[in-house]
């Protein structure tokens, strides 16, 4: 099991991508609002090879996360082909995204 983290800004930000020659199994996603007093909204897209972020591939839409709170997305597992990715965008740029994954 491995993990990766990034700050999701107010522009499309890649959270995790597939890897060459493997299927990447995303086992859990954490979205933590690091701001001390302001809520932030996050939208997450599951983008297949060659695609772009749009309503048709939205998996979390404008989820509001209170200041210093964390949203956990752990019920469903996501499998990423080598050129697939999860991309996020926030309103204020205060969301830290962490993904746990394994390559199979």
SVG drawing of the C-alpha trace seen along z (x, -y; Angstrom):
<svg xmlns="http://www.w3.org/2000/svg" viewBox="-23 -32 28 39">
<polyline fill="none" stroke="black" stroke-width="0.4" points="0.0,0.0 1.3,-3.5 0.0,-7.0 0.3,-10.3 -0.8,-13.8 -1.3,-17.2 -3.0,-20.5 -6.1,-20.9 -6.2,-24.4 -8.9,-26.5 -7.8,-25.1 -8.0,-21.5 -5.4,-19.6 -4.3,-16.0 -4.7,-14.0 -3.5,-10.6 -2.9,-9.1 -2.5,-5.6 0.9,-4.1 2.4,-2.4 1.9,1.4 -0.3,1.6 -3.8,1.2 -3.7,-1.3 -6.3,-0.5 -7.3,-3.6 -8.4,-2.3 -9.2,-5.5 -9.3,-9.2 -9.1,-11.9 -9.9,-15.5 -8.8,-17.8 -9.6,-21.5 -6.5,-23.0 -7.9,-26.5 -8.4,-27.5 -11.8,-29.2 -13.3,-29.0 -15.1,-26.2 -14.1,-25.1 -15.9,-23.3 -14.3,-20.4 -15.3,-18.7 -13.6,-15.5 -13.6,-14.0 -12.7,-10.5 -11.1,-11.1 -10.6,-8.3 -7.8,-8.4 -8.0,-11.4 -10.9,-12.9 -11.4,-16.2 -13.1,-17.2 -16.8,-17.6 -20.2,-16.9 -20.2,-13.5 -17.3,-12.2 -17.9,-14.0 -17.8,-11.7 -18.0,-14.3 -19.8,-17.6 -19.2,-20.8 -18.9,-19.0 -18.5,-21.6 -15.8,-20.8 -15.8,-22.8 -12.6,-24.4 -10.2,-21.8 -12.6,-19.0 -11.9,-15.9 -14.1,-14.1 -13.3,-10.4 -14.2,-8.6 -13.5,-4.9 -16.6,-2.8 -15.9,-2.3 -12.5,-1.4 -11.4,-2.9 -9.3,-1.2 -7.2,-3.5 -5.7,-2.4 -2.3,-3.8 -3.7,-7.0 -6.7,-7.6 -6.6,-10.1 -8.5,-11.7 -8.7,-15.4 -10.0,-17.9 -10.8,-21.6 -11.7,-23.7 -13.2,-27.1 -10.5,-28.5 -7.5,-26.1 -7.3,-24.9 -8.0,-21.2 -5.2,-18.7 -6.0,-15.4 -4.4,-12.1 -5.0,-8.9 -4.0,-5.4 -3.4,-2.9 -1.8,0.3 -0.7,1.3 -1.8,4.6"/>
</svg>
